[in-house]
Amino acid sequence: MPLRHGALILMTILSTVAAAGEPQHAPQDAAFERLEHAYVVYFLSRFPVVATYLGGSVFDATLADIDGQLRDYSPAALQSEDARWLELRAEFSALDPKRLDARHRIDRSVALAQIEFLLHQHRNLRHQERAIDSYVDEPFRGIDWHMQGMTPTGPATRGTDEEWQQLIARTRAIPGYLGIAEQQLATGVQAGRAPDWRVLREFGLESSAADAQYFATTLPGIAATSIAPPQRERLLAELRTACKAAAAAYRQLHNFIVATFFDDPAAVGAQALKAPYRADRYALGEAEYDWALRNNLQLATTAAELYAQSWSRVEATRGELARLAGQIAVSHRWELPEKGGALVRAVFDRLSENAPQSDAQMLESYRTTAARLVSYARQSGLFEVPADYRLEVTETPAPLQSSLDGAAYYPAPPFKNTGMGRFYVTPTGDDRAALRETHNFSAMADLAAHEGFPGHDWHYQVMTRYRDRISPIRFLTPGAVEDSSSMWEDSMAGEGWALYSEALLAEPQPGAAHGFYTPEEHLYELRGQLYRDLRVRIDTGIHTGRLSFEEAVTLFSEVVDFLPGSCTDPRALQLDAKRVSCNAARSAITRYARWPTQAITYRLGKDEILALRGRAQQMLGARFSLQRFHMEFMKQGTIPAGYFAAELLRALRSAP
């Protein structure tokens, strides 16, 4: 951990602990709980797709039909919404935090930060006037998450009549939703707030066309095999009519984007666009980035400090990775380059040769790896794992395969009593190259630890088990679940925990220098750590003008893949490995450019956990229990540790 950033975290924790003390009688707690419920209900009513993701239809009777709706982005609706946010902000502010118990003090602070973010998005950033990725993705995500949560109705069918009616209602809402999107984007053009050209190409052209095809053919096809009698024909007819209109609306949006922003959509790069829209427009700016660090992520640092601190961390991880690669080469008696990037690349190439021969073998190997992870946690005492816990590794469903590259985790809706989280692994079509690169046997453990156990799956299962003790406010994702409208507040805890989980398994144990991992698996864990260390450098750099887009692409290729040379140099690109590396790097930087501050949450969230853990060990001495620390952290919900550090330490100190 960079000294200054680590010190800032610990100073914040220490000062907060000193002021916290034991919880006092809180006469305003009942008032807070009424306000809390009203706030969450209003939030879910304004963000229907987030409500579907969380299972909001069972949270309150007034939300029973929320899965059939889409967000209203019209100017009048946002104006009315902001007025309500201001009212809610005033009501939360009026509650004296000193008269609230510890949990409610934390939740009050979280709600106020969420409200500030939403007001800032609408009124300061005017994000609704350029959020093309949100507009294109949100309807599809809402439909897809709703289908994932449908009730099984037979061996091969799912969805009650009511659930399909809600899906039809949401599909019918798409033309109106995209019509408002077009109006907001047109307003943004007039005000000089056009999206970045990369986003216009990826979402305005490519995703809008893909979604038109999805609603024209894919969704009706899924429904035809999923809807059970007796209402099957009636529901199918209604859905097909709604899908036809939705597909036409996506084509209309696509045509609007082409007419407004593009000269020649078939051209390469920025030259495809009209001259006024070719410039880079992705940078958030230093002042806005620092505001997001404070308000959204609860970090007492700046983009400039993070950028300055980041490089030593990157170099240290690269050095550790190179040393381990050398040890692995010696242990296998491989005749490879003696040192440097060439050695590291050669070791990864050799390890990739030991890979599954098919998708079926890949899935079975992930299941075996998952079982190893759970067994290790039980034996080492890192976690108290219930006897009935199983990590479900599932092939990514066909409708999701185009949007999930490699693997991902989808949690069960935390507000519902039904459903199970899924660690999805996307089939490659038995592509031997993809199996070697992404799913070789040495790479599996780190990926399974992050997405599955003890990463996302274990984290969400613990939170769901203790959800009655976690405020619903802490599950909210203001703006969206995952696009450029997102606050990323939840990512500090969620992705921070998953990255911490990867590193936790590498901590040495008696007789196991690499902890859970083999040396080869540990090498892939270090490569994952290197990605996240470099992301801090790149994200702060591109959004504050310290790095250009292409500089960031080259930096990613050189650092992560140990391949020297610029990604804009035709001579360097003559090497196949460099060309592949630069393409992957450009895809990664495009994501970071679209999601400012998300890329940093992995490493900084992990840093917060380690800082808290270190402080707890120092405070408790021989009484410290790593198992108890982990449980208390996960029970805080998906909010940054800056909110709850003092209370977590107090709880650990007072535990018998």
C-alpha positions in Angstrom: 0.0 0.0 0.0 1.4 3.5 -0.9 2.4 5.1 2.4 0.3 8.3 2.0 -2.9 6.6 0.9 -2.6 3.9 3.5 -1.9 6.5 6.2 -5.0 8.5 5.1 -7.2 5.5 5.5 -5.8 4.6 8.9 -6.0 8.2 10.1 -9.6 8.4 9.0 -10.4 5.1 10.9 -8.5 6.2 14.0 -10.1 9.6 14.3 -13.6 8.1 13.7 -13.0 5.4 16.2 -12.0 7.9 18.8 -15.2 9.9 18.3 -17.5 6.9 18.0 -17.8 5.4 21.5 -20.6 3.1 22.5 -24.0 3.6 20.8 -26.4 5.9 22.8 -30.1 5.8 23.2 -31.5 7.0 19.8 -35.1 8.4 20.1 -35.0 9.3 16.4 -34.4 5.7 15.2 -38.1 5.0 14.5 -38.4 8.2 12.5 -35.3 7.2 10.6 -36.7 3.8 9.7 -39.9 5.4 8.3 -37.8 7.8 6.2 -35.5 4.9 5.2 -38.4 2.9 3.9 -39.9 5.8 2.0 -36.6 6.7 0.5 -35.9 3.1 -0.8 -39.4 2.8 -2.2 -39.2 6.1 -4.0 -35.7 5.2 -5.3 -36.8 1.8 -6.6 -39.9 3.4 -8.2 -37.6 5.8 -10.1 -35.1 3.1 -11.2 -37.2 0.1 -12.3 -34.3 -1.9 -13.7 -32.3 -1.6 -10.5 -35.5 -2.7 -8.7 -35.6 -5.8 -10.9 -32.0 -6.5 -10.2 -32.6 -6.3 -6.4 -36.0 -8.0 -6.3 -37.8 -4.8 -5.5 -41.2 -6.1 -6.5 -41.4 -7.9 -3.1 -40.0 -5.0 -1.1 -43.2 -3.1 -0.9 -46.7 -3.7 -2.2 -46.6 -0.5 -4.2 -43.8 -1.9 -6.3 -45.6 -5.1 -7.3 -45.7 -4.0 -11.0 -42.2 -2.5 -11.2 -40.8 -5.2 -13.4 -43.1 -4.0 -16.2 -41.7 -0.5 -16.2 -38.7 1.5 -17.5 -37.1 4.7 -16.1 -38.6 8.0 -17.1 -35.8 10.3 -18.3 -38.1 13.0 -19.6 -37.1 16.6 -18.5 -40.4 17.0 -16.6 -39.9 13.7 -14.8 -36.3 14.5 -13.8 -37.3 17.9 -12.6 -40.0 16.4 -10.4 -37.6 13.7 -9.2 -34.9 16.2 -8.3 -37.5 18.1 -6.2 -38.2 14.9 -4.3 -34.5 14.2 -3.8 -34.1 17.7 -2.3 -37.0 17.0 0.1 -35.5 13.7 1.1 -32.1 15.3 1.6 -33.7 17.8 3.9 -35.5 15.1 5.9 -32.3 13.0 6.3 -30.3 16.1 7.2 -32.8 17.1 9.8 -32.2 13.9 11.8 -29.5 14.5 14.4 -26.9 11.8 13.9 -26.0 11.9 17.6 -29.5 10.7 18.4 -29.3 7.8 16.0 -27.8 4.4 16.7 -24.7 3.4 14.9 -26.3 1.6 12.0 -28.7 4.4 11.3 -25.9 7.0 11.5 -24.1 5.1 8.8 -27.2 4.7 6.6 -28.1 8.3 6.9 -24.6 9.2 5.6 -25.0 6.7 2.7 -28.4 8.1 1.7 -27.2 11.7 1.7 -24.2 10.7 -0.5 -26.5 8.8 -2.9 -28.9 11.8 -3.2 -26.0 14.2 -3.8 -24.7 11.9 -6.6 -28.2 11.8 -8.3 -28.6 15.6 -8.1 -25.1 16.1 -9.4 -25.7 13.8 -12.3 -28.8 15.6 -13.4 -28.0 19.2 -12.6 -24.2 19.5 -12.8 -23.1 16.9 -15.3 -26.3 16.8 -17.3 -25.5 13.1 -17.9 -29.0 12.4 -19.2 -28.1 14.4 -22.3 -25.2 12.1 -23.4 -25.9 8.7 -21.7 -26.2 6.7 -24.9 -24.9 3.5 -23.3 -27.5 3.7 -20.5 -30.3 4.2 -23.0 -29.3 1.4 -25.2 -28.4 -1.2 -22.5 -31.1 -0.5 -19.8 -34.1 -2.1 -21.5 -32.2 -5.3 -22.4 -30.8 -5.6 -18.9 -34.2 -5.1 -17.4 -35.7 -7.8 -19.6 -32.8 -10.2 -19.1 -32.7 -9.9 -15.3 -36.5 -10.3 -15.1 -36.2 -13.6 -17.1 -33.5 -14.8 -14.8 -35.8 -14.5 -11.9 -38.8 -16.2 -13.4 -40.6 -19.0 -11.7 -39.9 -22.5 -13.1 -43.2 -23.9 -14.6 -42.0 -27.2 -16.0 -38.9 -29.1 -17.0 -38.1 -26.7 -19.8 -40.5 -23.8 -19.2 -40.4 -20.8 -16.9 -42.5 -17.7 -16.0 -46.0 -17.4 -14.6 -48.6 -15.6 -16.7 -48.1 -12.5 -14.5 -44.3 -12.6 -15.0 -44.7 -12.7 -18.7 -47.3 -10.0 -18.7 -44.8 -7.8 -16.9 -42.1 -8.6 -19.4 -44.5 -7.7 -22.2 -45.3 -4.4 -20.5 -41.6 -3.5 -20.2 -41.1 -4.4 -23.8 -44.1 -2.2 -24.8 -42.4 0.7 -22.9 -39.3 0.6 -25.0 -40.4 2.8 -27.9 -41.4 5.6 -25.6 -38.3 5.2 -23.6 -36.0 5.4 -26.6 -38.0 8.3 -28.0 -37.2 10.3 -24.8 -33.6 9.2 -25.1 -33.4 10.6 -28.6 -34.8 13.9 -27.3 -32.3 14.1 -24.5 -29.4 13.3 -26.8 -30.6 16.0 -29.2 -30.6 18.5 -26.3 -27.1 17.5 -25.5 -25.9 18.1 -29.0 -27.4 21.6 -28.9 -25.6 22.3 -25.6 -22.2 20.8 -26.7 -22.5 17.7 -24.6 -22.1 14.9 -27.2 -20.9 11.5 -26.1 -17.4 10.4 -26.9 -17.0 9.0 -30.4 -16.1 5.6 -29.2 -19.3 5.3 -27.2 -21.3 6.6 -30.2 -19.8 3.8 -32.3 -20.1 1.0 -29.8 -23.6 1.7 -28.5 -25.1 4.1 -31.0 -24.3 1.9 -33.9 -23.3 -1.6 -32.8 -25.3 -2.2 -29.7 -28.5 -0.6 -31.0 -28.4 -2.8 -34.1 -27.7 -5.9 -31.9 -30.7 -5.0 -29.6 -32.9 -4.5 -32.6 -32.0 -8.0 -33.7 -32.5 -9.3 -30.1 -36.1 -8.0 -29.9 -36.9 -8.9 -33.5 -35.9 -12.6 -33.3 -34.0 -13.7 -30.1 -36.5 -12.8 -27.4 -39.6 -14.2 -29.3 -37.6 -17.4 -29.9 -36.7 -17.7 -26.2 -40.4 -17.1 -25.2 -41.6 -19.7 -27.7 -39.7 -22.4 -25.8 -40.2 -20.9 -22.3 -43.9 -20.0 -22.0 -46.1 -22.9 -20.7 -49.8 -23.5 -21.6 -52.6 -22.6 -21.2 -51.9 -18.9 -22.0 -48.9 -19.6 -24.2 -50.4 -18.6 -27.6 -52.0 -15.4 -26.3 -48.9 -14.3 -24.5 -46.6 -15.1 -27.5 -48.8 -13.1 -29.8 -48.7 -10.1 -27.4 -45.0 -10.4 -26.9 -44.3 -10.6 -30.7 -46.3 -7.5 -31.3 -44.4 -5.7 -28.5 -41.0 -7.0 -29.7 -41.7 -5.8 -33.3 -42.3 -2.2 -32.0 -39.2 -2.4 -29.7 -37.0 -3.6 -32.6 -38.3 -0.7 -34.8 -37.6 1.8 -32.0 -34.0 0.5 -31.7 -33.6 0.9 -35.5 -35.0 4.4 -35.3 -32.4 5.3 -32.6 -29.7 3.8 -34.7 -30.7 5.9 -37.7 -30.9 9.0 -35.5 -27.3 8.4 -34.3 -26.1 7.9 -37.8 -27.8 11.0 -39.1 -26.7 13.2 -36.2 -23.1 12.2 -35.6 -21.7 10.2 -38.5 -20.3 11.0 -42.0 -19.5 7.4 -42.9 -20.4 4.7 -40.4 -18.3 2.2 -42.3 -15.1 4.3 -41.9 -12.4 3.4 -39.3 -12.0 5.2 -36.0 -13.0 8.8 -35.4 -12.9 9.6 -39.1 -16.3 7.9 -39.4 -17.9 10.8 -37.5 -18.7 14.3 -38.5 -15.9 16.7 -37.8 -17.4 18.3 -34.6 -17.7 14.9 -32.9 -14.2 13.4 -33.6 -12.5 14.9 -30.6 -12.1 12.9 -27.4 -14.9 13.6 -25.0 -14.4 10.9 -22.4 -12.4 12.7 -19.7 -14.3 13.4 -16.5 -11.9 16.2 -15.4 -9.8 16.6 -12.2 -12.3 18.5 -10.2 -15.1 16.1 -11.0 -12.9 13.1 -10.4 -12.0 14.4 -6.9 -15.6 15.1 -6.2 -16.5 11.5 -7.0 -13.7 10.2 -4.9 -15.0 12.1 -1.9 -18.8 11.8 -2.3 -19.2 8.5 -4.1 -16.3 6.4 -2.8 -15.7 8.1 0.5 -11.9 8.4 -0.1 -9.8 11.0 1.5 -7.4 11.4 -1.4 -7.2 13.1 -4.8 -6.7 11.9 -8.4 -3.3 13.6 -8.4 -2.1 11.7 -5.3 -3.4 8.4 -6.6 -1.7 8.9 -10.0 1.6 9.8 -8.3 1.5 6.9 -5.9 0.5 4.3 -8.5 3.7 3.7 -10.4 5.8 2.3 -7.6 3.0 -0.1 -6.8 2.9 -1.3 -10.5 6.7 -1.7 -10.5 6.7 -3.7 -7.3 4.0 -6.1 -8.6 5.8 -6.5 -11.9 9.0 -7.3 -10.0 7.2 -9.9 -7.9 5.6 -11.5 -10.9 8.9 -11.6 -12.8 10.7 -13.3 -9.9 8.0 -16.0 -9.5 8.0 -16.6 -13.3 11.8 -17.2 -13.1 11.3 -19.7 -10.2 8.6 -21.6 -12.2 10.8 -21.8 -15.3 13.7 -23.2 -13.2 11.3 -25.7 -11.4 10.1 -27.0 -14.8 13.6 -26.9 -16.3 12.3 -24.9 -19.2 14.9 -23.4 -21.5 13.6 -19.9 -21.7 15.1 -16.4 -21.9 16.9 -15.7 -18.6 15.1 -12.6 -17.5 12.9 -9.7 -18.3 9.6 -9.5 -20.1 10.5 -12.2 -22.6 10.9 -14.7 -19.7 7.5 -13.7 -18.2 5.7 -14.0 -21.6 7.4 -17.3 -22.3 6.3 -18.8 -18.9 2.7 -17.7 -19.5 2.9 -19.2 -23.0 4.1 -22.5 -21.6 1.4 -22.6 -18.8 -1.3 -21.9 -21.4 -0.5 -25.1 -23.1 -2.0 -27.1 -20.2 -5.6 -26.3 -20.9 -9.0 -28.1 -21.3 -9.6 -29.7 -24.6 -13.3 -28.8 -24.7 -15.9 -26.6 -23.1 -17.3 -29.6 -21.2 -13.9 -30.3 -19.7 -13.5 -26.6 -18.9 -16.7 -26.4 -16.9 -15.9 -29.6 -15.0 -12.5 -28.2 -14.1 -14.0 -25.0 -12.8 -16.3 -27.1 -10.6 -13.4 -29.1 -9.3 -11.5 -25.9 -8.6 -14.5 -24.5 -6.8 -14.6 -27.5 -4.6 -10.9 -27.1 -3.8 -11.4 -23.5 -2.8 -14.3 -24.3 -0.4 -12.3 -27.2 1.1 -9.3 -25.0 1.7 -11.3 -22.4 3.4 -12.8 -25.0 5.8 -9.4 -26.6 6.5 -7.5 -23.3 7.0 -10.3 -21.6 9.1 -10.4 -18.5 6.9 -14.2 -18.7 6.9 -16.9 -20.6 8.7 -18.5 -22.2 5.7 -21.8 -24.0 6.2 -21.9 -27.7 5.4 -24.5 -27.1 2.7 -22.6 -24.4 0.9 -21.9 -25.1 -2.8 -20.5 -22.8 -5.4 -22.7 -23.3 -8.5 -20.6 -23.1 -11.7 -23.0 -22.8 -14.7 -22.6 -22.4 -18.4 -23.7 -18.9 -19.4 -27.2 -19.0 -20.8 -27.5 -18.4 -24.5 -29.1 -14.9 -24.3 -26.1 -13.7 -22.2 -23.3 -15.2 -24.1 -22.8 -12.3 -26.4 -22.4 -9.9 -23.5 -20.4 -12.0 -21.1 -16.9 -12.7 -22.2 -15.1 -15.3 -20.2 -16.9 -15.4 -16.9 -19.0 -13.3 -14.6 -21.1 -13.5 -11.4 -24.8 -12.7 -11.3 -26.2 -12.5 -7.7 -29.6 -13.6 -6.7 -32.0 -10.6 -6.1 -31.1 -9.8 -2.4 -34.6 -8.6 -1.5 -36.2 -11.9 -2.6 -36.3 -15.2 -0.8 -35.9 -17.2 -4.0 -33.2 -17.5 -6.5 -29.5 -18.4 -6.4 -26.4 -16.6 -7.5 -24.6 -18.0 -10.5 -21.0 -18.1 -11.4 -21.3 -18.1 -15.2 -18.6 -19.4 -17.5 -19.2 -18.6 -21.2 -18.5 -21.5 -23.6 -15.9 -20.9 -26.3 -17.4 -23.2 -28.9 -14.5 -25.5 -28.1 -12.1 -22.8 -29.4 -8.7 -24.2 -28.4 -7.0 -20.8 -28.5 -9.6 -19.2 -26.2 -9.4 -22.2 -23.8 -5.6 -21.9 -23.6 -5.6 -18.1 -23.2 -8.4 -17.6 -20.7 -9.3 -20.9 -19.2 -6.0 -22.9 -18.9 -5.7 -24.9 -15.7 -3.3 -22.5 -14.0 -5.6 -19.5 -14.6 -8.8 -21.0 -13.3 -8.1 -20.7 -9.5 -7.8 -16.9 -9.5 -10.9 -16.4 -11.7 -12.9 -18.8 -9.6 -11.7 -17.1 -6.4 -12.8 -13.6 -7.7 -16.2 -14.5 -9.2 -17.1 -17.4 -6.9 -15.5 -18.4 -3.6 -14.5 -16.5 -1.5 -15.3 -13.6 -3.8 -18.6 -12.5 -5.2 -20.7 -15.6 -4.6 -19.7 -16.1 -0.9 -19.9 -12.3 -0.3 -23.5 -12.1 -1.6 -24.6 -15.3 0.1 -23.4 -13.9 3.4 -25.1 -10.6 2.8 -28.3 -12.3 1.8 -28.2 -14.5 4.9 -27.9 -11.4 7.1 -30.0 -9.0 5.0 -32.4 -8.3 7.9 -29.4 -6.6 9.6 -28.3 -4.7 6.6 -30.2 -1.6 5.6 -31.8 -1.8 2.1 -30.1 1.5 1.4 -26.8 -0.3 1.3 -27.9 -2.5 -1.6 -29.0 0.4 -3.8 -26.9 1.3 -6.9 -27.7 5.0 -7.7 -27.7 5.8 -11.4 -27.7 2.2 -12.7 -26.3 -1.2 -11.9 -23.5 -1.1 -14.4 -23.0 1.6 -17.0 -21.7 5.2 -17.3 -24.6 6.4 -15.1 -23.5 4.3 -12.1 -22.2 5.8 -8.8 -19.8 2.7 -8.3 -20.4 3.0 -4.5 -21.1 -0.7 -4.4 -18.0 -1.5 -6.4 -15.6 -0.4 -3.6 -17.0 -3.2 -1.4 -17.9 -5.8 -4.0 -14.9 -5.6 -6.3 -12.6 -4.7 -3.4 -13.7 -7.8 -1.5 -13.2 -10.0 -4.6 -9.7 -8.7 -5.2 -8.9 -9.1 -1.5 -10.1 -12.7 -1.8 -7.7 -13.4 -4.6 -4.8 -12.1 -2.5 -6.0 -13.7 0.7 -5.6 -17.2 -0.8 -2.0 -16.4 -1.7 -1.0 -15.7 1.9 1.5 -18.3 3.1 0.3 -21.1 5.3 2.4 -23.7 7.2 3.9 -25.9 4.5 2.3 -23.8 1.7 4.4 -20.9 0.6 1.8 -19.8 -1.9 -1.2 -20.5 0.3 -4.0 -22.1 -1.6 -2.3 -21.7 -5.0 0.3 -23.7 -6.8 3.2 -21.5 -7.9 1.7 -21.5 -11.4 -1.8 -20.4 -10.1 -0.1 -17.8 -7.9 1.5 -16.3 -11.0 -1.9 -15.7 -12.5 -3.1 -14.2 -9.2 -0.2 -11.7 -9.5 -1.1 -10.9 -13.1 -4.6 -10.1 -11.9 -3.1 -7.9 -9.2 -1.0 -6.1 -11.8 -4.1 -5.3 -13.9 -5.8 -3.7 -10.9 -2.6 -1.8 -9.8 -2.2 -0.4 -13.3 -5.9 0.6 -13.5 -5.3 3.2 -10.8 -2.6 4.8 -12.9 -4.6 4.7 -16.2 -8.0 5.7 -14.8 -6.7 8.8 -13.0 -4.4 9.5 -15.9 -6.9 9.5 -18.8 -9.7 11.3 -16.8 -7.4 14.2 -15.6 -5.4 14.7 -18.8 -2.2 13.1 -17.5 -2.4 10.4 -20.1 -3.9 10.4 -23.6 -6.1 7.5 -24.7 -3.4 6.0 -27.0 -0.7 6.5 -24.3 -2.9 4.5 -22.0 -3.3 1.7 -24.5 0.4 1.4 -25.0 1.1 1.5 -21.3 -1.4 -1.3 -20.7 0.2 -3.5 -23.4 3.7 -2.8 -22.2 3.1 -3.3 -18.5 0.5 -6.1 -18.4 1.7 -8.2 -21.4 5.4 -7.3 -21.1 5.5 -6.3 -24.8 7.5 -3.2 -25.6 6.6 -0.8 -28.3 3.9 1.7 -29.1 0.5 0.5 -30.1 0.5 3.2 -32.8 3.8 2.0 -34.3 3.2 -0.1 -37.5 6.5 -1.8 -37.0 5.6 -3.0 -33.5 2.2 -4.2 -34.7 3.9 -6.5 -37.2 4.3 -8.9 -34.3 1.1 -10.9 -33.9 1.4 -11.0 -30.1 1.7 -7.2 -30.0 -1.2 -6.7 -32.3 -3.4 -8.9 -30.1 -2.2 -7.2 -27.0 -2.9 -3.8 -28.3 -6.4 -4.7 -29.4 -7.1 -6.1 -25.9 -5.6 -3.0 -24.3 -7.7 -0.7 -26.4 -10.9 -2.6 -25.4 -9.9 -2.2 -21.7 -9.1 1.5 -22.0 -12.4 2.1 -23.8 -14.2 0.6 -20.8 -12.2 2.7 -18.3 -12.9 5.8 -20.4 -16.6 5.2 -20.2 -16.7 4.3 -16.5 -14.6 6.9 -14.6 -13.6 5.8 -11.1 -14.9 2.2 -11.5 -11.5 0.8 -12.5 -9.8 2.0 -9.3 -12.4 0.5 -6.9 -10.8 -3.0 -7.1 -7.4 -2.1 -5.7 -8.6 0.8 -3.4 -11.4 -1.3 -2.0 -8.8 -4.1 -1.3 -6.5 -1.5 0.4 -9.3 -0.5 2.7 -10.0 -4.0 3.8 -6.3 -4.6 4.5 -6.0 -1.3 6.4 -9.0 -2.3 8.5 -7.7 -5.7 9.1 -4.3 -4.4 10.2 -6.0 -2.0 12.6 -8.1 -4.7 14.1 -5.1 -7.0 14.6 -3.2 -4.1 16.3 -6.2 -3.3 18.5 -7.1 -6.9 19.5 -3.8 -8.7 19.6 -4.2 -12.3 20.6 -8.0 -11.9 20.5 -8.0 -11.1 16.8 -10.0 -13.6 14.7 -9.5 -13.4 10.9 -12.7 -15.5 10.5 -14.7 -13.0 12.7 -13.2 -10.0 10.9 -14.2 -11.4 7.5 -17.8 -12.1 8.6 -18.2 -8.6 10.2 -16.9 -7.0 7.0 -19.3 -8.8 4.7 -22.2 -8.1 7.0 -21.8 -4.4 6.3 -23.3 -4.6 2.8 -22.0 -3.1 -0.5 -20.8 0.3 0.6 -17.3 1.7 1.0 -15.5 0.9 4.2 -15.1 4.6 4.9 -18.7 4.6 6.1 -18.5 1.8 8.7 -14.9 1.4 9.7 -15.4 2.8 13.2 -18.5 0.7 13.9 -16.9 -2.5 12.6 -13.9 -2.0 14.9 -16.1 -1.2 17.8 -18.1 -4.4 17.2 -14.9 -6.4 17.1 -13.6 -4.8 20.2 -16.8 -5.5 22.2 -17.3 -9.1 21.0 -16.6 -11.8 23.6 
